[in-house]
C-alpha cells in the first residue's frame, strides 16, 4: 500500500505538485510553506511514507506544463436533498475530466487551469460544490477511502471559477453576486464579534498539537480569535503563548508573532469545509451549526400519518403520565407553551410548587416529544449558559429554578427577559483584554420561556407576561405518587413493556416529532370568541390586575390558537393570496378553557394552591399568624410567613405589625375571592355560536371574492364539503338540521376555490 501511495504521489510531484502526507485526513507535517515554495526532491523523499495512508496535492501551485491544478469537490455530507440535486444538475455542465470517489460518497473532478484558481467555498450550501484552489489540500486516489472512477487525465480549462459559475447558471442556481465565504458558513455573523461558546473544532485546536501541525493549528486559532472573535492582537498573542505551552514541541516566540501578523494581515476565513477543522468537527455539539433537521420523504409521510389519525393531546398524556401522574393539565400546558414558540403566538409560563412536587419533572415528561432544535435548556446553577445561545435559535428557553436568577446579582434578570419578537439577556463576562468582570448582552430569536419556581412571591411584572400554574400539593396525589413508586419497584416499566406488548406507545417519539416538524407553524389562527369571555375581568380585584388582563386575555386566545394549529390538518383552513389561516374549532375553544381553568384563576387572582390553602383557614379562624399556619398545614415557618405576606401584598389579607409574630385578618377581597370561573361552565353553548360565526365568516369571504375578483387566490380546505356554505340560506338550513355535526369530525378533505359565480371543487 505504501509503495502504491508513493508511486501515485510521485507522479503528481513530477508534474510540479507539492505533496502532503496524511493519516486519516490529518497532515503528518507542517505544509504551509509549500503553498508558495516548490518542494525539493529531498523533501519529497523524506516525507513520512511509513506512517501515511493518504496523500494530498497542494492545489493552486504552478505545474511544469504551466497549468495550475484545481479540483471541483462535490461534497454531499450533511446537506438537504434539494441542495444535492442542484449540484448534480450543475455537474452536467462541466467538461468531462479525471473523477475520483471520496469516502463520504462525494466526488472530486480534477482540472488543469490556465488562470490561477482561488479557493471558492461560498456556494457549498447552495449546490454542494466547492472549488479547491490556492492554499487548499485535495486528497487523491489511491489514498485510503478514495478511488478513481475513470481513466481520464485532467481536462484543461481557461478559468475554473468561471466554469463553476456558468455551470450553476445553466442549472438555474443563482447565487448572490456579493456572496463571500463566511466563518463556519454563518453569513449572519459576518462583521460581528462572536461572543458565544467556541465550537468543538476550535476547542480541539486549543489543546495543542504535535510538531507537524503547529503552524496549521496556530494560524487557524489566531485567525479565529482575531477575525471571528474580534480580540485585540495583544490579547491573541497572550492566548497563543498559553496555547504554545500545550504543544508537544513549542514554537519560537518569533514564529508565534508571525502567526498573529499573518492572521491580521490576511484576514483569513476558515470553517466547516477546511480539511483540518472538518476532522475536528463534532457537529452535534457545535453552537454554530444550524439547529435544523432535514426531513426525508419517509419522515414526512410518517409525520403526516400521525397527524391524520392521532389526537396529539392524547399522545402527550400517554407519554407524560409515564413520568408524572395527577397533573394532566400541566402536561398539556407545558407542551402547548413549548410548541407556541414556533408559532406567531408565543406563550411563556412559570411553574410553581413545593420542592419535590414535580415542577421540573413536568417539563421533562413532555420534553422527549419535542424536536430537539426547538429547545435550549439551562439551570440557574449555570446562568452563564445563556451567553452560549446560538443567535439563530428560534424556540423556547427552559430555565430550571428561576429563584436563583436575581437581577441584583447580575446573573440574569428574568424581568428583562421579553417574549414575542426576541429575547435579550444580560450576563456576567470577563473582558479578555483587561481581565475585569463586566456585563455582556446576548440576543437570540427565542420567543418564549418556561421556568420553574419554588418561591410563591412572583414579581408582578412576570404575572403580566406569563401563565402561572402551580403543582398539586394534595395528600391524595402524594398517596398516588408513592403508590406508583411501590408498584414500579416490583415491576419496572421496561419489564412491563416486554411482558405486555399492549403497553407499547401508540406512536414512536420520532414519528411524533416529525409530525410536529411538518406542521405549518407560520399560519395564523382565527378564534370566534363570545362576549362571555369578558367576564374574566370580574376575577381581578385590583386595577393593576385588571390592566394586566389586557395582555393575559391575548394569551388565553393564543393558547386556543396554538391548539388549532396543532390540529390544523382537521380544521377549516383558509388561504388568501398565499397567506394561510386556521379556524379554531369548538373543541379547541372548549379544551383550551378547560385545561387553563385553574391556571387562569391563579394567574389573574394571583392566588396559587399554597395560598389558597391558607385562605381557606380563614373560613373557621378569624386571625392567623405564621405559627398557626405551620400547625394547621404542616408547612415550614418560611413558607407560612411568605404565603401570608404575599396574600397581604395582593390585598387579600390585612397585616397587623403591632404584635410578634405578625397577625393577619381577611379583607373584603378575601370574601370576594373566586373559587371557580363560572363563565367556563357553559362552553357547551359555544358550538351554535361557532356555527353562526363560521357561516358569517364564509359569507364575508365570498363577498370579498365577488367584489375583489380573487377567485383564484382564495382557497378553503375543510374536513366537510363546503360547497353550500357560501350561500347563507343553505348554510343556515344545513347547520340547523345537523347541529351536532362538527367540521373536524370528517376525514374527506375537499379544498374549494371560491369564484363570484361558481364554486369549483379541486382534489
C-alpha positions in Angstrom: 0.0 0.0 0.0 2.8 2.4 0.9 4.6 1.7 -2.3 1.4 2.3 -4.4 0.8 5.5 -2.5 4.3 6.8 -3.0 4.2 5.9 -6.7 1.0 7.8 -7.3 2.1 10.8 -5.3 5.4 10.9 -7.2 3.5 11.1 -10.5 1.9 14.3 -9.3 5.1 15.6 -7.8 7.0 15.2 -11.1 4.2 17.3 -12.8 5.1 20.1 -10.3 2.6 19.4 -7.5 3.7 19.7 -3.9 2.7 16.7 -1.8 1.4 16.5 1.8 1.1 13.1 3.6 -1.8 12.4 5.9 -3.0 9.7 8.2 -6.8 9.5 8.3 -7.1 13.0 6.8 -4.7 14.6 9.4 -1.4 16.1 7.9 1.7 14.5 9.3 3.9 17.5 8.9 3.6 21.3 8.5 2.9 22.2 4.9 2.1 25.9 4.8 5.4 26.8 3.1 4.6 24.6 0.2 1.7 26.9 -0.8 4.4 29.3 -2.1 7.6 27.2 -2.3 8.5 24.3 -4.6 9.0 21.0 -2.7 12.6 19.7 -3.4 13.3 16.1 -4.3 14.9 15.5 -0.9 11.9 16.9 0.9 9.6 14.7 -1.1 11.7 11.6 -0.4 11.9 12.4 3.3 8.2 12.6 3.8 6.9 10.1 6.5 5.8 7.4 4.0 5.8 4.6 6.5 3.1 6.1 8.7 0.9 7.7 6.0 -2.2 6.2 4.4 -3.2 9.2 2.3 -1.5 11.9 0.2 -2.8 15.3 -1.0 -1.8 17.7 -3.6 -1.4 21.4 -2.7 -3.8 23.0 -5.2 -3.2 26.3 -6.9 0.6 25.8 -7.4 2.1 26.2 -10.9 3.0 23.0 -12.6 5.8 22.2 -15.0 3.4 22.4 -18.0 2.4 26.0 -17.0 -1.1 24.9 -15.7 -2.4 25.0 -12.2 -4.0 22.0 -10.6 -7.5 22.6 -9.2 -10.4 20.4 -8.1 -14.2 20.7 -8.0 -15.3 19.0 -4.8 -18.9 17.6 -4.9 -19.4 17.2 -1.1 -23.0 16.0 -0.2 -22.4 15.3 3.5 -25.0 16.9 5.9 -26.8 18.7 3.1 -30.6 18.5 2.2 -31.7 16.5 -0.8 -32.7 19.7 -2.7 -29.1 21.0 -2.5 -27.6 17.7 -3.5 -29.9 17.6 -6.6 -28.9 21.1 -7.6 -25.2 20.1 -7.5 -25.9 17.1 -9.6 -27.6 19.2 -12.2 -24.7 21.7 -12.2 -22.1 18.9 -12.7 -23.8 18.0 -16.0 -22.4 21.3 -17.4 -18.7 20.6 -16.5 -16.2 19.3 -19.0 -15.6 15.5 -18.6 -12.3 15.0 -16.6 -10.5 12.8 -14.2 -13.0 11.8 -11.5 -12.5 10.2 -8.1 -14.8 8.9 -5.4 -14.4 10.2 -1.8 -15.1 8.3 1.5 -18.4 10.2 2.1 -19.8 9.4 -1.3 -18.9 12.7 -2.9 -16.7 13.1 -5.9 -13.6 15.0 -7.0 -13.3 16.4 -10.5 -9.6 17.3 -11.3 -8.7 20.0 -13.8 -5.7 21.9 -15.2 -6.3 25.7 -15.3 -4.7 28.5 -17.3 -5.7 31.1 -14.7 -4.5 30.6 -11.2 -7.5 29.2 -9.3 -8.7 30.7 -6.0 -10.5 28.6 -3.4 -14.3 29.1 -3.6 -16.4 27.6 -0.7 -19.2 30.1 -0.7 -21.6 28.1 -2.9 -21.3 24.8 -1.0 -24.7 25.3 0.8 -26.3 26.3 -2.5 -25.3 23.3 -4.6 -22.8 21.1 -2.7 -19.9 22.3 -4.9 -16.6 23.8 -3.8 -13.6 24.9 -5.8 -10.3 23.7 -4.2 -7.8 26.2 -5.4 -4.9 28.2 -4.0 -3.8 27.1 -0.5 -6.2 24.1 -0.4 -5.3 20.4 0.0 -7.1 17.8 -2.0 -6.6 14.1 -1.1 -6.1 11.9 -4.2 -6.6 8.2 -5.0 -5.3 5.6 -4.1 -5.4 7.1 -0.7 -7.4 5.2 1.9 -11.1 5.8 1.2 -10.5 7.3 -2.3 -10.7 5.6 -5.7 -10.6 6.5 -9.4 -13.9 6.4 -11.2 -12.4 6.6 -14.8 -9.1 6.6 -16.6 -9.3 10.2 -17.8 -6.5 12.7 -17.2 -7.3 16.2 -16.0 -9.0 18.3 -18.7 -7.7 21.8 -19.2 -9.9 24.9 -18.8 -9.2 28.6 -19.0 -10.8 29.7 -15.7 -12.3 27.1 -13.4 -14.2 29.6 -11.3 -15.9 30.9 -14.5 -16.7 27.3 -15.4 -18.3 26.8 -12.0 -20.4 29.9 -12.2 -21.6 29.2 -15.7 -22.5 25.6 -14.7 -24.5 26.9 -11.8 -26.3 29.4 -14.0 -27.3 26.8 -16.6 -28.7 24.7 -13.7 -30.8 27.6 -12.5 -28.7 28.2 -9.4 -28.3 32.0 -8.9 -26.0 32.9 -6.1 -25.9 36.4 -4.8 -23.2 38.4 -6.5 -21.8 39.7 -3.3 -21.7 36.3 -1.6 -18.4 35.7 0.2 -17.1 32.9 2.2 -18.1 33.3 5.9 -16.7 31.8 9.0 -18.4 28.4 9.6 -20.9 29.4 6.7 -22.6 31.8 9.2 -23.2 34.8 7.0 -25.5 36.2 9.7 -22.5 36.7 12.0 -20.3 38.4 9.4 -18.9 41.7 10.6 -19.8 40.9 14.3 -17.5 39.9 17.1 -18.7 36.5 18.0 -19.3 36.2 21.8 -20.6 32.6 22.0 -19.1 29.3 23.0 -16.2 28.1 21.0 -17.1 25.2 18.6 -15.6 21.8 19.2 -13.1 22.1 16.4 -11.6 25.3 17.9 -11.7 23.7 21.4 -9.6 20.8 20.0 -7.1 23.2 18.4 -6.7 25.0 21.7 -5.4 21.8 23.4 -2.1 21.9 21.4 -0.7 19.5 18.8 2.3 17.7 17.5 5.3 19.2 15.6 3.9 18.6 12.2 0.7 20.6 12.7 1.7 23.5 14.9 1.6 26.2 12.2 -1.6 24.8 10.8 -3.3 24.8 14.1 -1.8 28.2 15.1 -2.9 30.1 12.0 -6.4 28.9 12.4 -6.5 29.6 16.1 -5.1 33.1 15.6 -7.4 33.8 12.7 -10.4 32.6 14.8 -9.5 34.8 17.8 -8.7 37.9 15.7 -11.1 37.7 12.8 -14.1 36.0 14.2 -14.0 36.6 18.0 -12.7 40.2 17.5 -10.0 40.1 20.1 -7.1 42.6 20.0 -3.7 41.4 18.7 -2.0 41.8 22.0 -4.7 39.6 23.6 -4.3 37.0 20.9 -0.5 36.9 21.4 -1.0 36.1 25.1 -3.6 33.4 24.3 -1.3 31.8 21.7 1.6 31.9 24.2 -0.6 29.8 26.6 -1.6 27.5 23.7 2.1 27.0 22.7 2.9 25.6 26.2 0.4 22.7 25.4 2.2 21.7 22.2 4.4 18.7 22.2 7.2 20.9 21.0 6.8 24.6 21.4 7.2 27.1 18.6 9.7 30.0 18.8 8.2 33.3 20.0 9.1 34.9 16.7 7.0 32.2 14.9 4.0 33.0 17.2 4.3 36.7 16.4 4.4 35.8 12.7 1.2 33.8 13.0 -0.6 36.7 14.6 0.7 39.2 12.0 -0.2 36.8 9.2 -3.8 36.3 10.6 -4.3 40.0 11.0 -3.0 41.0 7.5 -4.6 38.1 5.6 -8.0 38.3 7.3 -8.2 34.6 6.8 -11.6 32.8 6.9 -11.8 29.1 7.8 -14.8 27.0 8.5 -16.7 23.7 8.3 -15.0 22.6 5.0 -11.5 23.4 6.0 -9.7 20.0 5.9 -8.3 20.4 9.4 -11.4 21.8 11.1 -13.6 19.3 9.4 -11.6 16.5 11.0 -12.1 18.0 14.5 -15.8 18.7 13.9 -18.4 17.4 16.4 -21.5 18.8 14.7 -24.0 17.7 17.3 -22.2 19.7 20.0 -21.5 22.8 17.8 -23.2 26.0 18.9 -22.7 27.4 15.4 -24.3 24.6 13.5 -27.8 25.4 12.4 -30.3 23.6 14.7 -32.4 22.3 11.9 -33.5 18.9 10.8 -33.8 17.9 7.2 -36.7 15.5 6.7 -36.7 12.7 4.3 -39.8 11.8 2.3 -40.2 8.8 4.6 -40.0 11.1 7.7 -42.7 13.4 6.2 -45.0 10.5 5.4 -44.7 9.1 8.9 -45.4 12.6 10.4 -48.4 13.1 8.1 -49.8 9.7 9.1 -49.6 10.7 12.8 -51.5 14.0 12.1 -54.2 12.2 10.1 -55.0 9.5 12.6 -54.0 10.7 16.0 -55.1 13.2 18.7 -51.8 14.8 19.6 -53.0 15.7 23.1 -53.7 12.0 23.9 -50.1 11.1 22.9 -48.8 13.9 25.1 -50.7 12.5 28.1 -49.8 8.9 27.2 -46.1 9.7 27.4 -46.3 12.4 30.1 -48.2 10.2 32.6 -45.4 7.7 32.5 -43.2 10.1 34.4 -45.8 12.4 36.2 -49.3 11.4 37.3 -52.2 13.6 38.5 -51.1 16.7 36.6 -52.7 16.2 33.2 -53.5 19.9 32.6 -49.9 21.0 33.4 -48.6 18.4 31.0 -50.8 19.8 28.2 -50.0 23.4 29.2 -46.2 22.8 29.1 -46.5 21.1 25.7 -48.6 23.9 24.2 -46.3 26.6 25.6 -43.2 24.9 24.1 -44.9 24.4 20.7 -46.1 28.1 20.8 -42.5 29.2 20.4 -42.8 28.0 16.8 -46.0 30.0 16.1 -47.0 33.7 15.9 -48.4 33.2 19.4 -45.5 32.6 21.9 -46.7 31.9 25.5 -44.4 31.9 28.5 -45.1 30.2 31.8 -44.0 29.8 35.4 -44.5 26.5 37.2 -44.6 26.9 41.0 -44.8 24.5 43.8 -43.1 22.9 46.8 -39.7 21.4 46.4 -40.1 17.9 45.1 -43.7 18.5 43.8 -42.6 17.7 40.3 -42.1 21.1 38.7 -39.0 20.2 36.7 -40.4 16.7 36.1 -43.5 18.2 34.4 -41.2 19.7 31.8 -39.0 16.6 31.4 -42.1 14.5 31.0 -43.1 16.2 27.7 -39.6 17.1 26.5 -38.9 13.8 24.6 -41.9 14.7 22.4 -40.4 18.0 21.3 -37.9 18.3 18.4 -34.5 19.0 20.0 -33.9 22.1 17.8 -36.9 23.8 19.4 -35.4 23.9 23.0 -32.5 25.5 24.8 -32.1 24.5 28.5 -30.1 25.7 31.4 -30.3 25.8 35.2 -29.7 28.7 37.5 -26.6 27.0 38.8 -25.0 27.8 35.5 -26.7 31.0 34.4 -23.7 31.9 32.1 -25.0 29.2 29.7 -27.4 31.8 28.3 -24.5 33.5 26.6 -23.9 30.4 24.5 -27.4 30.6 22.9 -27.0 30.5 19.1 -28.1 33.8 17.7 -30.3 32.0 15.2 -32.0 29.8 17.8 -35.8 30.3 17.4 -37.6 28.3 20.0 -38.3 28.1 23.7 -35.9 28.7 26.7 -36.3 26.1 29.5 -35.0 27.6 32.8 -34.9 25.4 35.8 -35.4 27.0 39.2 -35.7 30.7 38.4 -35.4 31.7 42.1 -31.6 31.7 41.6 -31.8 34.3 38.8 -31.7 37.7 40.6 -31.1 40.9 38.7 -29.3 42.3 41.8 -26.5 39.7 41.4 -26.2 40.4 37.7 -26.5 36.7 36.8 -29.7 37.1 34.8 -32.8 39.1 35.4 -35.9 37.3 34.4 -37.7 40.7 34.4 -35.5 41.6 31.5 -36.5 38.5 29.5 -39.1 39.5 26.9 -41.1 37.3 24.7 -42.8 37.8 21.4 -40.2 39.1 19.0 -36.8 38.1 20.6 -35.2 37.7 23.9 -32.2 39.7 25.0 -30.3 38.7 28.2 -27.6 40.2 30.3 -24.9 38.0 31.8 -21.5 38.5 33.6 -18.4 38.0 31.5 -14.7 38.6 31.8 -13.1 41.1 29.4 -10.3 39.1 27.7 -8.1 42.2 27.3 -8.4 43.7 30.8 -9.3 40.6 32.9 -12.1 42.6 34.6 -15.7 41.4 35.0 -18.3 43.3 33.0 -21.8 42.7 31.7 -22.4 41.2 28.3 -25.5 41.1 26.3 -26.8 38.3 24.1 -29.6 38.4 21.6 -31.5 35.4 20.3 -34.6 34.8 18.2 -36.1 32.8 21.1 -39.7 33.8 21.5 -40.7 32.5 24.9 -39.6 30.7 28.1 -40.8 28.2 30.7 -39.3 28.4 34.1 -39.8 26.6 37.5 -40.0 28.5 40.8 -40.1 27.3 44.4 -41.0 30.7 45.9 -44.5 32.0 45.9 -43.9 35.7 45.7 -43.5 36.2 42.0 -42.7 39.6 40.5 -45.9 41.4 39.4 -44.3 42.2 36.1 -43.9 38.5 35.4 -47.5 37.8 36.3 -48.5 40.2 33.5 -46.4 38.4 30.9 -46.8 34.7 31.7 -49.2 32.0 32.6 -48.7 31.0 36.2 -49.6 27.5 37.3 -48.6 25.5 40.5 -48.3 21.9 41.2 -50.9 20.0 43.1 -49.7 19.6 46.8 -52.7 17.5 47.9 -52.4 14.5 50.2 -54.4 12.3 47.8 -51.9 12.9 45.0 -48.9 12.3 47.3 -50.5 8.9 48.1 -50.9 8.1 44.4 -47.3 9.1 43.6 -45.9 6.9 46.4 -48.2 4.0 45.4 -46.9 4.2 41.9 -43.3 4.1 43.2 -44.2 0.9 45.2 -45.7 -0.7 42.1 -42.8 0.1 39.9 -40.3 -1.2 42.4 -41.7 -4.7 41.7 -42.5 -4.2 38.0 -40.3 -1.6 36.2 -41.9 0.0 33.1 -39.3 -1.6 30.8 -40.2 -5.1 32.1 -43.9 -4.3 31.8 -43.5 -3.4 28.2 -41.6 -6.7 27.5 -44.4 -8.8 29.2 -47.3 -6.8 27.8 -46.9 -5.5 24.3 -50.1 -3.5 24.7 -48.1 -1.1 26.9 -46.0 0.0 24.0 -46.7 3.6 22.9 -49.2 4.0 20.1 -46.8 6.4 18.3 -43.0 6.4 18.3 -41.2 9.5 19.5 -39.5 10.0 16.2 -42.8 9.9 14.3 -44.4 12.3 16.7 -41.5 14.8 16.5 -41.7 14.6 12.7 -45.5 15.2 12.9 -44.7 18.5 14.7 -42.0 19.4 12.2 -44.2 19.0 9.1 -46.9 21.3 10.5 -47.3 24.8 9.1 -46.5 26.9 12.2 -46.4 30.1 10.3 -50.1 30.1 9.6 -52.3 32.4 11.6 -55.3 31.1 13.6 -58.8 32.6 13.9 -60.9 32.2 17.0 -64.6 33.1 17.1 -64.8 34.5 20.7 -68.1 35.1 22.5 -68.5 38.2 24.7 -69.0 36.0 27.7 -65.2 35.7 27.9 -65.2 39.3 29.1 -66.4 38.0 32.5 -62.8 37.2 33.1 -62.4 40.9 34.3 -64.5 40.1 37.3 -61.8 37.8 38.6 -59.4 40.7 39.0 -59.7 42.6 42.3 -57.2 45.5 41.7 -56.7 48.0 39.0 -53.2 46.6 38.4 -54.7 43.1 37.9 -57.3 44.4 35.6 -54.7 46.2 33.4 -52.6 43.1 33.4 -55.5 41.2 31.9 -55.1 43.2 28.7 -52.1 41.0 27.8 -53.3 37.9 29.6 -56.5 37.9 27.7 -54.5 37.6 24.5 -52.5 34.8 26.0 -55.7 32.8 26.6 -56.7 33.3 23.0 -53.2 32.4 21.9 -53.4 29.1 23.8 -56.6 28.3 21.8 -54.9 29.3 18.6 -51.9 27.0 19.2 -54.4 24.1 19.8 -56.0 24.9 16.5 -52.5 25.0 14.8 -51.7 21.6 16.4 -54.9 20.1 14.9 -54.8 22.1 11.7 -55.0 19.0 9.4 -58.5 18.5 10.8 -59.6 22.1 10.9 -61.1 24.6 8.4 -58.2 26.2 6.7 -58.3 29.3 4.5 -55.6 30.5 2.1 -56.0 34.1 0.8 -53.3 35.3 -1.7 -50.8 32.8 -0.4 -51.4 33.5 3.3 -52.6 30.6 5.5 -55.3 30.8 8.2 -56.6 28.1 10.5 -60.1 28.4 12.2 -60.2 27.2 15.8 -63.0 24.6 16.3 -65.4 24.3 19.2 -63.1 21.5 20.5 -60.1 23.9 20.6 -62.1 26.6 22.5 -63.6 24.1 25.0 -60.3 22.2 25.5 -58.3 25.4 25.9 -60.6 26.9 28.6 -60.9 23.6 30.4 -57.2 23.0 30.6 -56.5 26.6 31.6 -59.3 26.9 34.1 -57.1 26.7 37.3 -54.2 28.5 35.6 -56.3 31.5 34.6 -57.8 31.7 38.1 -54.3 31.6 39.6 -52.7 34.0 37.1 -55.4 36.6 37.3 -56.3 36.5 41.0 -52.6 35.7 41.9 -53.6 33.1 44.4 -51.8 29.8 43.9 -52.6 26.5 45.6 -50.5 27.1 48.7 -52.0 30.5 49.2 -55.5 29.0 48.6 -54.9 26.6 51.4 -54.0 29.5 53.7 -57.1 31.5 52.7 -59.4 28.5 53.4 -58.2 28.5 57.1 -59.9 31.9 57.5 -63.3 30.2 56.9 -63.0 28.9 60.5 -60.3 31.1 62.1 -60.6 34.9 62.2 -57.0 35.7 62.9 -53.9 33.8 61.9 -50.1 34.1 62.3 -47.4 32.1 60.7 -47.2 29.6 63.7 -50.9 28.7 63.4 -50.5 28.2 59.6 -47.5 25.9 60.3 -49.6 23.9 62.8 -52.7 23.6 60.6 -51.0 23.0 57.2 -47.7 21.3 58.3 -45.6 23.6 56.2 -42.3 25.3 57.2 -42.3 28.6 59.0 -40.7 30.3 56.0 -43.4 29.0 53.6 -46.2 30.1 56.0 -44.7 33.6 56.5 -44.2 34.1 52.8 -47.7 32.9 51.9 -49.3 35.3 54.5 -47.1 38.2 53.4 -47.8 37.6 49.7 -51.6 37.5 50.3 -51.3 40.7 52.3 -49.3 42.4 49.4 -52.0 41.2 47.0 -54.8 42.8 49.1 -56.4 39.6 50.3 -55.3 39.9 54.0 -54.7 42.8 56.4 -51.4 42.7 58.2 -51.0 43.7 61.9 -47.4 44.6 62.7 -48.0 45.7 66.3 -47.6 42.1 67.6 -44.9 39.4 67.1 -45.4 37.3 65.1 -47.5 39.5 62.8 -51.1 38.6 62.6 -53.4 38.6 59.6 -57.2 39.0 59.0 -59.5 38.9 56.0 -60.2 41.9 53.8 -63.2 42.4 51.6 -61.2 40.9 48.7 -60.9 37.7 50.6 -64.6 37.4 50.9 -65.0 38.0 47.1 -62.2 35.7 46.0 -63.4 33.5 43.2 -63.5 29.7 43.6 -64.2 28.9 40.0 -64.7 30.6 36.6 -68.4 30.4 36.2 -68.3 31.6 32.5 -66.3 28.5 31.7 -69.0 26.1 32.8 -71.2 26.9 29.8 -68.8 26.1 27.0 -71.2 23.6 25.5 -73.2 26.5 24.3 -70.2 27.5 22.2 -70.9 25.2 19.2 -74.1 27.0 18.0 -72.2 30.3 18.4 -69.3 28.9 16.4 -71.5 27.6 13.6 -73.2 31.0 13.3 -69.9 32.9 13.2 -68.4 30.4 10.7 -71.4 31.0 8.4 -70.9 34.7 8.7 -67.2 34.5 8.1 -67.6 32.4 4.9 -70.3 34.8 3.6 -68.0 37.7 4.1 -65.2 35.8 2.4 -67.4 35.0 -0.5 -68.4 38.7 -0.8 -64.7 39.6 -0.8 -64.1 37.2 -3.7 -67.0 38.8 -5.6 -66.0 42.4 -5.0 -62.2 42.0 -5.4 -62.1 39.3 -8.1 -59.9 37.0 -6.0 -61.5 33.7 -7.3 -58.0 32.2 -8.0 -56.5 33.5 -4.8 -58.9 32.3 -2.1 -58.9 28.6 -1.1 -60.9 26.9 1.6 -59.9 23.5 2.9 -62.3 21.7 5.3 -62.9 18.2 6.7 -66.5 18.6 5.5 -67.7 19.6 2.0 -68.4 23.3 1.9 -70.0 23.8 -1.5 -73.1 25.2 0.1 -71.5 27.3 2.9 -71.1 30.4 0.7 -74.9 30.6 0.3 -76.4 31.9 3.6 -79.8 30.2 3.3 -78.4 26.8 2.5 -75.7 27.1 5.1 -78.3 28.1 7.8 -80.5 25.1 6.9 -77.6 22.7 7.0 -76.4 23.9 10.4 -79.9 23.8 11.8 -80.6 20.3 10.6 -77.2 18.9 11.7 -76.3 20.9 14.8 -74.1 18.1 16.2 -72.0 17.6 13.1 -68.6 19.0 13.7 -66.4 20.1 10.8 -63.5 18.4 12.4 -65.1 15.0 12.5 -64.9 14.4 8.8 -61.8 12.9 7.1 -62.7 13.6 3.4 -60.7 16.7 2.6 -62.2 18.9 -0.1 -60.4 22.1 -0.9 -62.6 24.7 -2.6 -61.8 27.7 -4.7 -64.5 30.5 -4.4 -65.4 32.4 -7.5 -68.0 35.1 -7.9 -70.4 32.8 -9.8 -69.4 29.2 -9.2 -67.7 27.0 -6.7 -65.1 24.8 -8.3 -64.0 21.7 -6.3 -60.5 20.5 -6.7 -58.7 17.4 -5.4 
